[in-house]
Amino acid sequence: MTAPIDFIDKLQQKEKEQSILLCVGNRIAAARKREDLIDIISDQLLDLFGARYYALCLLNEDPTTHSPFLYSRQEQFTRSDQDNPLISAAYAVEDGVFNLAIASDTPLILDFKTLLNQEQVPFYIHKWNKMGMNELMTVKITNGLQTKGVLYLYADNTGTFSAEKFNLLTGIVDQLGTGICNIMANEKIERQLEEIKLYKHQLEEENLYLQQQNKLTDRFSELIGSGDEMQKVFRLISQVSPSDSTVLLLGETGTGKELVARAIHNASGRSNKLMIKVNCAAMPASLIESELFGHEKGSFTGAADRRIGKFELANNSTLFLDEIGEMPLELQVKILRVLQEKEIERIGGKNTIKVNVRIIAATNRNLEKEVQAGRFRSDLYYRLNVFPIVLPPLRKHKEDIAALTAHFIERYARNTGKKITNISNKAMKTLETYSWPGNIRELEHLIERTILLTNGNIITQVDLPGANGSNPVLTDEEFVIRPLEDIERAYLLKVIKRSNGRISGPNGAAFKLGMPSTTLISKMKKLGIKKEHFVREEY
């Protein structure tokens, strides 16, 4: 009667195995993510074979190494890669265990005593042994005829694993091979979809940015200037444009720094991509970091979606940092890191992103004085000051006023539909004798306003700010010589009054004048400026 009983037991065992294979196979077929497979292996495979831990390693693209793909979810396995090379390092295929497993058509049961006595012992075997493991069962994972990797099952005690379960293990692993390939294909598709989404978002950002730039009508369409001062600028532009060197544009407001930045970009090898501009003074410090570096979805309140920053948008192109002198100190550190490391991190992101960006910065501040005053980092200043270009104020190249005026007349006459083609000699002389504190931008806006007010075909009169006394243009007969102390006293009084009598602080006169408050107080005493001179009593 023994034979029939054994037969019945084997039949029942086979039916049980078939049931297990069907159940596990259905779960594997439904798996879409790695976490799904982790649950299957942890919940069923370990119990089925009496294992304590597992590791599933796959061959890398280079056929000489393999790396962990899935592993037991235990505390000792969740540390950082640096602290836990057991689950993070890539190992050689010919390590004495992995190569044995992929060479065998059936599972292998190996005890640690035998493994540790071999000449070649993998690093991870020593680690598992220190964790109390004494027996290992391996099985090759395939997808059809293609070898994908090896499943390792670890047990505390020798004799845990049995050859009687080889058929069951092989059946499960065959399904596991297909499941792994499906998951890896899904992950690849997800990565590609994310890249497409990111690229689409970048194109939308570039398109939006281009539309915004096209709306700017208060900028030059070309560089104009035949005088010596502007010719120096042109020579510097031609020298630096072909390189990737950082450029620092210096000069008073309205001298055309953005126009020069565009000329440098358009003459560079990056001209096939859009130059990206950031005005460092036009947004609060709380937003400029996100504007520059971008952010991940949910990284802060209001971050409803991932956003690409201007550095990432300007990859392989040029980033123009206008008004760099207004950038907060805490953000200057991060700009310096990007310049040094050529990589960024989005707010809320965990990965670094390599960027190849050429920097052109501009400011109307004296950065050397800002460094001395502690308002600008010296290391960032030296990083930016690789190739400085100083743009002259309009009062120093008045020979270009006629050409600039003709250019603006042609532009705004066309925009307004008027047939104004010229300006009278008297009106031109008026323009050439004005000091132009607002430089070329002031000239442009004045011509635009004059075009709107002119009814004929020739401009015969221009209304300069000096006409209402705000900035008079004096003739030699009207000019009066005054002591410098009187001029300085009047100027300081005007600044203090505009500061509502405040001397120190961010809104005080000393800050606006770019000097320590103690220096200003000392000057006030020297010039006889007292509180009653700038504070009105209220009754």
BELHU-V720907 format. One record per backbone hydrogen bond with DSSP energy under -1.0 kcal/mol. CO is the residue of the C=O (numbers start at 0). NH is the residue of the N-H. Records with the same first field share a line. If there is no record, write none. Layout:
CO=NH ; NH
This chain:
0=4
1=5
2=6
3=7
4=8
5=9
6=10
7=11
8=12
9=13
10=14
11=15
12=16
13=17
14=18
15=19
16=20
17=21
18=22
19=23
20=24
21=25
22=26
23=27
24=28
25=29
32=36
33=37
34=38
35=39
36=40
37=41
38=42
39=43 ; 44
40=45
43=47
44=48
45=50
52=153
53=71
54=151
55=68 ; 69
56=149
57=66
61=64
63=92
64=59
65=90
66=57
69=55
71=73
73=76
74=77
79=83
83=86
84=88
90=65
92=94
96=100
97=101
98=102
107=137
109=135
110=114
111=115
114=117
121=125
122=126
123=127
124=128
125=129
126=130
127=132
128=131
133=111
134=154
135=109
136=152
137=107
138=150
140=147 ; 148
142=145
145=142
147=58
148=140
149=56
150=138
151=54
152=136
153=51 ; 52
154=133 ; 134
156=159
161=164
162=165
164=168
165=169
166=170
167=171
168=172
169=173
170=174
171=175
172=176
173=177
174=178
175=179
176=180
177=181
178=182
179=183
180=184
181=185
182=186
183=187
184=188
185=189
186=190
187=191
188=192
189=193
190=194
191=195
192=196
193=197
194=198
195=199
196=200
197=201
198=202
199=203
200=204
201=205
202=206
203=207
204=208
205=209
206=210
207=211
208=212
209=213
210=214
212=215
226=230
227=231
228=232
229=233
230=234
231=235
232=236
233=237
234=238
235=239
236=240
239=242
246=360
247=388
248=362
249=390
251=254
253=440
255=259
256=260
257=261
258=262
259=263
260=264
261=265
262=266
264=267
267=270
269=272
275=319
277=321
278=281
283=286 ; 287
286=290
287=291
288=292
289=293
290=309
291=310
293=346
294=306
295=298
299=302
301=303
302=297
306=294
308=312
309=313
311=314
313=316
316=357
317=275
318=359
319=277 ; 321
320=361
321=279
322=325
323=326
327=331
328=332
330=334
331=335
332=336
333=337
334=338
335=339
336=340
337=341
341=354
343=352
345=348
346=295
352=343
355=315
357=318
358=246
359=320
360=248
361=323
362=250
364=366
365=369
366=370
367=371
368=372
369=374 ; 375
370=373
376=380
377=381
378=382
379=383
380=384
383=385
386=247
388=249
392=395
393=396
396=399
397=400
399=403
400=404
401=405
402=406
403=407
404=408
405=409
406=410
407=411
408=412
409=413
410=414
411=415
412=417
421=458
423=427
424=428
425=429
426=430
427=431
428=432
435=438
437=441
438=442
439=443
440=444
441=445
442=446
443=447
444=448
445=449
446=450
447=451
448=452
449=453
456=420 ; 421
458=423
461=463
463=466
464=467 ; 469
465=468
474=478
482=486
483=487
484=488
485=489
486=490
487=491
488=492
489=493
490=494
491=495
492=496
493=497
494=498
495=500
496=499
498=501
501=508
502=509
504=507
507=511
508=512
509=514
515=519
516=520
517=521
518=522
519=523
520=524
521=525
522=526
523=528
529=532
530=533 ; 534
